């Protein structure tokens, strides 16, 4: 007997407010009408991404269907939208039998400016509440030193063979910038999935309990997870279903696109200061950038042009306001902002 299939639409809606990347979430657990088993009480109100099943008759395109659902669930009309990825792992729903549909989610990334005019069920949440290890703006995140690097060391030492130990050490180094390897800001999804595989984040234990785990937890992994149970709450706010995995995919995608597409300007008003532009890029990248190097990249790339307006709310000298030069889209094939500088962690 084949399992039924449902097609759903998920939205990762990002904004940068007060120098913080934020994602729009809804309180209710999505797709409850599709589940054969109810979620546990502690998961019922976990933050979720806006989601709804595709209406194959009423929605002429997937994107139009997504826009309709987001408007009805949050009260927000979307501007810039791009398709992110299709998530179709088996048993993504909490039910686990032949009657539970296999849910295929087509996820979209939307960039907006935050608005307070939302429906009661919708809330903006800081992205680094879900991924506290991704924000390097104030140096190496404490959670890496206190929890993640010690757990990685245990994971490497738990390998059954020397070959597996070498492979784990290399994976930890590349994924988390461990040892002599540089931190790669684009590997957001890989870091989340490694923590999941190690059993360190709440979703791993939750999915193991419901039989929906993407990576079955071995005995050593379960023991390691039990040893780190007290630290689990510090490893980011969990989300419903696999929505933290979807969000990590979106954040990594956006960090990559900053370098070759001017998407960052979708998050800014029509005019802005260069400092505001830098702070938005820093917020998304999770890095602190050198002011003069950043401005040199922006100005040499012809991304902005000055206006006659001044910002007098700087707390000091009025700052010149700029606007995005749309002509750059015709002048250059990859008109991105660029990210000068990459942090490196030098400890094992």
JOTA-V448843 format. One record per residue. N is the residue number from 1. PSI is psi in whole degrees, 0 to 359 (NA if undefined). NEAR is the number of other C-alpha atoms within 12 Angstrom. Layout:
# JOTA-V448843
N	PSI	NEAR
N	PSI	NEAR
This chain:
# JOTA-V448843
1	125	6
2	148	10
3	143	15
4	156	18
5	135	23
6	140	29
7	127	27
8	163	36
9	125	42
10	145	49
11	125	49
12	105	47
13	114	52
14	144	44
15	163	40
16	117	37
17	131	29
18	44	17
19	32	29
20	125	29
21	133	41
22	148	34
23	143	42
24	123	43
25	163	41
26	154	37
27	322	26
28	148	28
29	126	33
30	160	39
31	28	36
32	334	24
33	348	20
34	348	29
35	141	26
36	347	19
37	132	21
38	151	21
39	161	28
40	155	18
41	321	11
42	347	16
43	347	25
44	326	23
45	25	22
46	144	27
47	139	36
48	154	41
49	147	49
50	130	48
51	147	44
52	153	37
53	149	33
54	135	30
55	102	20
56	341	15
57	315	10
58	336	14
59	110	19
60	323	14
61	162	16
62	318	29
63	319	29
64	322	24
65	318	30
66	313	43
67	318	36
68	315	29
69	317	31
70	318	36
71	319	24
72	329	22
73	330	30
74	340	33
75	9	23
76	135	30
77	130	25
78	149	33
79	262	24
80	126	25
81	139	27
82	149	27
83	134	27
84	301	28
85	162	23
86	124	22
87	120	28
88	24	23
89	145	20
90	147	27
91	42	34
92	337	37
93	164	41
94	333	38
95	153	29
96	67	27
97	180	22
98	346	16
99	345	21
100	126	27
101	153	32
102	118	30
103	119	38
104	118	29
105	123	38
106	112	31
107	143	40
108	149	39
109	127	40
110	138	40
111	127	35
112	173	30
113	132	31
114	139	32
115	147	24
116	347	15
117	78	16
118	161	21
119	161	20
120	330	16
121	352	23
122	140	28
123	145	29
124	133	35
125	136	30
126	132	31
127	327	40
128	356	34
129	333	25
130	332	37
131	71	38
132	341	30
133	355	38
134	352	45
135	104	33
136	12	30
137	335	29
138	30	17
139	188	21
140	124	29
141	137	27
142	328	19
143	333	25
144	312	32
145	318	23
146	326	18
147	308	29
148	312	39
149	317	30
150	322	23
151	323	37
152	319	39
153	317	29
154	317	26
155	318	33
156	315	30
157	337	22
158	356	23
159	145	20
160	333	14
161	160	12
162	322	13
163	314	13
164	324	16
165	317	20
166	318	19
167	319	18
168	319	27
169	319	30
170	318	22
171	317	26
172	319	38
173	312	31
174	319	26
175	317	33
176	12	44
177	41	36
178	142	33
179	232	23
180	357	19
181	145	22
182	156	22
183	124	34
184	108	31
185	341	39
186	347	33
187	42	31
188	313	40
189	317	30
190	323	27
191	316	39
192	316	40
193	327	30
194	319	30
195	323	40
196	312	35
197	328	30
198	355	41
199	23	41
200	344	40
201	155	41
202	323	38
203	327	42
204	313	40
205	320	33
206	314	32
207	327	33
208	318	27
209	327	20
210	1	25
211	19	23
212	14	27
213	138	30
214	319	28
215	105	23
216	133	22
217	121	27
218	175	20
219	318	13
220	320	21
221	317	32
222	321	25
223	319	20
224	318	31
225	320	35
226	322	22
227	330	19
228	19	28
229	322	22
230	330	15
231	350	23
232	322	29
233	336	21
234	351	26
235	41	36
236	154	30
237	125	25
238	160	38
239	166	39
240	149	40
241	228	44
242	32	43
243	336	37
244	328	39
245	319	38
246	316	40
247	320	47
248	324	38
249	318	34
250	317	39
251	317	44
252	318	31
253	315	31
254	320	42
255	323	36
256	320	28
257	335	29
258	326	34
259	334	28
260	359	23
261	145	25
262	43	36
263	337	38
264	333	41
265	345	36
266	342	32
267	3	39
268	156	33
269	177	22
270	322	21
271	151	27
272	162	32
273	161	32
274	330	35
275	319	27
276	318	33
277	315	38
278	318	37
279	325	31
280	316	38
281	316	45
282	319	37
283	316	37
284	319	46
285	339	44
286	26	40
287	151	34
288	127	27
289	151	32
290	124	21
291	308	21
292	321	15
293	319	18
294	313	28
295	325	27
296	317	21
297	316	24
298	315	34
299	320	24
300	328	19
301	354	28
302	31	27
303	333	36
304	163	33
305	148	25
306	156	21
307	178	19
308	358	15
309	150	17
310	146	19
311	115	21
312	4	14
313	32	14
314	348	16
315	0	8
316	222	8
317	142	10
318	141	15
319	142	22
320	142	23
321	143	27
322	169	29
323	159	29
324	133	34
325	103	24
326	339	20
327	336	17
328	337	24
329	332	20
330	335	12
331	330	13
332	142	18
333	334	14
334	73	21
335	69	31
336	173	32
337	321	39
338	155	34
339	87	34
340	129	24
341	133	22
342	127	25
343	148	29
344	133	22
345	130	25
346	35	17
347	152	18
348	NA	23
